Amino acid sequence: MNTKTKVLAAAVAVAISASLTALPASAASKNSEREFAATYYQGESRASTRWEKFLNLSTVPNKNVWSYKRKSIKIGNSSLSVNSITVNGVDYIPSRLAANALGLSYSYNSSQRTVTVKGNGLEFTFSDGCYVAYANGRALFSTTPCVIMSDGRMYIPKEMFAKAVGLSAVSTDSSVTLSGSYKPLLSADKFYRSDEVFWLARIIHAESNGEPLLGQIAVGNVVMNRVKSSYYPNTIYGVIFDRKYGVQFSPVLDGSIYNTPSYLSTLAAKICLEGYDVSSGAFFFLRPEMSTSSWIPNNRLYAFSIGKHDFYY
């Protein structure tokens, strides 16, 4: 191993160790999420005239709890006294009552508009207006945010809450049921593989730094879709550095793949590794104004646009 390789290997080892650190739910990180995860308007005119579909995260502009369809809620053997609400097709449950039904402690920080739920083996935090919650250091994502409604309650998407506490969530037209036994989510240091976080965060950062969170997740999804496909290598590292039909990602050529990723890029990587997929199976993406090749738009089926990127099947 030559000197340059040894230095790079040492740097990679340090960065891999750092990448396993649990993502903090600090005020700064939450503000960053709110800023980048909000509806992204840049490029919207291009999408509406040139392309078929432009994806944004959903918002909750109407906080009147009585404006939405309501369903009864059952958690284990407990029926909650407050109904769920359905916003943008997502069923929300009142977080305090849900936590109480499982015997978990519940606290609210009014200055940060943040809830903390604690129980045996669980620390779970989520904030008003944020699309990401943190359970034992892991990143739980929803395309609609946690929200404080007009009744003063913090509502959370049922799937997000269910995943944190190890329950199964099922909805019908009139009811929401969370069933099973309480089991706190496996912690980040035991769930995430350090090498996967390391490389996935770096390709996301190199390809989409400055893009909205949804766009960064979609870039990571493209890599993960390739990992799952028999046409590509079966590891994240292998997909990024794949040269079977030529270099697949320009950051491998220009060296930006080795840049330290941003907080949001690391967050997006962990969201992808949790299994969240917004890509609908896309395998390609490009930034039209910077692309020097027309092969993708000429040979692949357009899927959608996010921010300044177009995605293809």
N, C-alpha and C positions, 0 to 999 in steps of 0.2 A: 504494500500500500504506500503510494508516494505521499509527500508532505501535504500537497493540496487536498488529496482524498482524505487524509487523516484529519485535517482541519475541518473539512466539510462534515465528516462523520461525527466529530465531536459536537459541532454546532447543531447537527440534526438530533443527536441524543439529548442535548439540553432542551431544545425546543419541543421534542416529543414529551419529555417530562413535564414541561410547562403546560402543554396543551391538554393534559389530563385534569388540570386544576378545575374545580367546580366553578361554573359561571356564577358570578355574584349578582344578586338582585339589588344592586346599588341604585341610588337615585339617578346617578349619571347614566348607568346602563339602561334604566327604564326610560329616561328622556331620549336616549339614542334610539330605542325601539320605537317610541312614539313618533319620532321625527321621520325615520326611514320606513316604518311600516304603514304610515298613513297613506291615503289614496295618492297615487303618484300620477301627476298630471303631465309631466314632460313627455312629449312624443304622442300625446293623445290624438292630435289632429292627424298625424301620420298614420296612426292605427286606424282611424275612422275612414280615411280615404284610400289607403293602400292595402290594408290588411283586413281580415275578417273578425279577429277577436283580440281584444286587449284586456289583460287580466289585472285586477286590483284586489287588494284585501277589502273585505266588507266593513262598513261602519255601522254604528247604531245612532243615527241622527235624532231619532225620536225616543226620548227617555221615559215617556208615559207608559207605565207598566200595563195599563188597561187597554193599550192600543193593540196588543198582541194576543194571539191565540194562547189559551191556557190549558194545561194538562195537569192531572193529579200526579203526585210523586210518591213512590214507595222505595225506601232504602232498607234493604234487609227486611225486617219485620215491622219497620216503622213507616207510617204514612205521615208525610209532612203536612203541616197546617197551611202552608203557602204553596200555591201551584207553580209549575214551571211556566216559562214564556217561550214562544218560538219566534226567533229573530233571524231573518234571511235563511230560513230553513234549518236553523240550528236550535236545538232545545237547550235552554238555560235553566239552571236550578239555583235556588237561593243558597249561597255558600255557608252561611252561619248555621242554618237549620240542617243542612246536609252533614256538616261536621259534627253537630250535636247528636245527630242520629247514630253516629258511630262512636260517640264518647270521646271525640277529639277536642283538644283545647283550641280556642279561636280568639284571635286578637286583631284589632284594626288600628293602623297608624293613620290618623286623619291628615297629617301634614303631607304624607307621601301617598295617601289613598291606597294603602297596601294592606292586604290581609295576610296573616301568618297562621297556618294550621299546624298544630303539633300533636303527635301521638307516639306510641311505642314504635321507634325506628323511623319516624317520619318528620321532616320539616318541609313544609309546602307553602310557598309564597306566590301571590299573584296581585296584580295592581289594576286599578281602574284605567281603561283605555289601552291596555297592553294585550298583545296577541300571544305572548309567551309567558308561561308560568314555570316555576322552578321547584321540582320535587327531588329532594336529596341530591341537589346539584345537577339534575338532568333537566333538559329543555323540553317542555311540553308546549305544543303549538296548536293554534286554532286560527282559521281564516276570519273569524269574527272575534272581537276583543272581549275580555272581562269588562263588566260595566256596572256602575251604580245607577239604579233606576230611580224613578220618581218616588218610590216608597222607601228610599233610603237604604235598600238592601244591595249588597254586592252579589250580582249574578255571574255564574261561571258556566261555560259550555259543559254539558254533562259528561262528554267523553274525556275532557281534560281532568275533571274531578275524579272520574271513575278510574282512570289510568293511575293517578297518584296513589289511590287507596286500594288498588287491586281488585276492583269490582267489575262486573260486566254490565254494560249499559244497553238497554233496549227501549225503543219507543214504539208506541202505537198511535193511532189517531187521537186517542184521548188520555193516554197515560205515559209516564216515564218510570222505568224500573231499573234500579241498580241492585244487582243480586250478587251473592257470593259472600265469602268471609273476608274481613279486612286483612290486607297484606300490603305493607308499605313497599313502594317502588324500590327496586334494587338501586343502590347508590351509583353515582357517576363513575367513581374509580373502579367499580367492579363491572360496570356495563360497557363503557366505551373502550374500544381498543385504541391505544395511544398512537399507533402508526396510521390508523384510519383517520383519526381526527387530524393528525399532523398533515397528511397529504391532501385530504379533502378540503380542509380549511384553506390551504395554500392555492389550490387550483381555483376555488371559488373567489378568493381575494384577487388573484392575478387576472381572472377573466371578468369579474363584475364588481370590483370595489367601487363604492359610490352609487351603486344601483340600489333599489328598494329591497328590503328584506325578502319579499316574495320572489323577486328576480334572482337573488343570490341562492335561495332555496332551490329554484328551478334549475339553475346551473349545476348545483350539487346533485339534483335528481337525474340529470342527463348522465353524469358519471356513474351513478348507482344503477341506472337502467342498463348501461353498458356492462357493468360488472355482472348483472343477472343474465345477460344475453350470451348465448353460445358463440356468437360471432366476435366477441371481444374477450380480452383476458378477464379472469375471474377475481381480480383484486383491484382495489382503488389505485394502488401504485402502478400496477400493470396497465390499467386503462389510460392513466395519465401519460405514461411514457411509451405507449404502444406505437410501434413504427412499422407494423405489418404492411399498411398501405400508405406509408409516409407519416410524418409527424402529425398527430391528431390535434394538438393544442399548441397555439403559438407561444404561450409562456415557457414551454419546454425549450423552444428555440432561442428566445430572447433572455432567458434566465430569470424572468420575474416569478417563476414557480417557486423560487427559493426565498422570496420576500416574506417578511413576517406578516401574518394575516391580521386584519382588524378584528375588533371585538365582534362585529356583526357577522363577519365571514366565519369565524369560529362558531358562533351561535348557529348560523345556517348549516354548517357541517354537522353539528350535533343534532339539529332538528331532522336532517336527512337520515342520520344514523338511527334515529328513533323510529324511522319507517314512514314519516310523513311525506306524501308525494303530491305535488301540485302540477306535475308535468304531463299527466295522461299518457305516459310512455314515450315522451320525446327522446330522440337520440342525438340531435344536433341543435346548435344555436349559433348565431352570428350577430354582429353589430353592423347593420347595412352600410353606414357611412364610412366604416373603417375596413370593410372587407375588400380584399383584393381578388377574390375568386367568386364566380357565380355558380360554382358547382352545386352547392347546397340548394339554393332556390330553384335551380333548373332541374334538379334530380330528386328532391325530397318533397314530401307533402307538408305544406305549411300547417302549423298547429295553433300558435298564438304569439302575442307579443307582451313583454313586460319591460317597462322602462325603455331602454334603448336597444334591447335585444329581441330578436325574432327566433322562435323555436320551431323545429321541424321534426316530423316523425321519420 
